[in-house]
Amino acid sequence: MWTGDEPPLAESATAGDTAIGYTDDFVDAAVAKLDATFGKGYAKGNPAALAGYLAACASNLNAFMTAAAAMEESMMADAMDALENMDEDELEAQFGPLGKKKGDH
């Protein structure tokens, strides 16, 4: 059963392994949630409720991840715009001498 304390998946895991691992975790968490809410064995006795709960969770996760990715993309574009609008003196004040690698003198 999912406890939230599991270690991250191995770095050598494939995308398929990762997807299956997360899906297993989501199912375990959904069973625990439904059983805690409606009584032990509820999820097993009501597979349609489990499927509906998982579908709702997947939809919410997808919406969250889509919004987060859009925000990240927007923030990156804003940062790039800000950098493009800085002159060389501002850039050097912010980031140090231009054209030199760290440690060059």
N, C-alpha and C positions, 0 to 999 in steps of 0.2 A: 504494500500500500504506500502511496505517496505521502511523505512527511514534510517535504520542503527542504530537507537537509541533505538530499542526494548530491553527490559530487557531479560536476559538469561532465558531459559526455566526453569520451576519449578524443583527443585531437585527430586520431587516425580514422574516426568514424566517417562514413560517407554521408551524403545529404539524405539518402534514404534511411540509413540507420538513425540519424538525428531526428528525422521526421517521425519515425516509428517510436523512438524513445520518448519524444515529447507527447505524442498521441497517447501512449501508454500512461504517462504521468497525468495527462488531462482526464483520461477515463477513470483512473484511480481516484483523482481528486473529485470528480463528478459523483462517483459512487459514494464516497465518504460524505459529500455535501448533501446529497439526496437522502441518504440513510440517517444523517444527523437531523435533517429537517423533518422527515416523514416517518422515521422508525427503521430499525435494523431490517435489512432485506428488501426494502422498498425498491431500490434501484434494480436489483436482480429480478424482482417480480414485475417490474414495469419497464421493460426495455424501450418502449416508445417514449416514456418520460425521460429516460436516460439519453436517448438519441436526440430528443428535442432540446434538452438542457445543453448537450454538447454542441448542437448546431447553433444555439443562441450564443454560447460562449465563443465559438469559432467566429461567428459574425462580429461580435463585439471586439475580439482581438484583431480581426482583420481591419475593422474601422479604425481602431486605435493605431495600429502599425502604419496604415495608409496616411493618417493625419500626421503622425510623428515623422514619417519620411518626407512629407510635403513641407513640414515646418523646417526640417533640417536642410532641405534643398533651398528653401527660401532664405534661411539664415546664411547659408554659404554664398548665395547670390548677393545678399546684402553686404557681406564681408568683402567679397571680391569688388563690388562697386566702390566700397569705402577705400580699399587699397588703390584702385585705379584713380581715384580722385585726390590722392595724397601726392604732394610734390616730394622731390628727393630729400629735402631737409627734414620733412615730417617723417618720412620712412626711416631715415637714419636715426632720428630721435627715438622712434618707436622700436626699431629692430637692430640698431647698430650700423656700422659702416657697410655700405652696399658693395657687392662684388668681392667680398672677402669671406673666406671660410672661417669658422670659429677657430681661434688659435693663431690665425695669420696676423702678422704685425706689419 
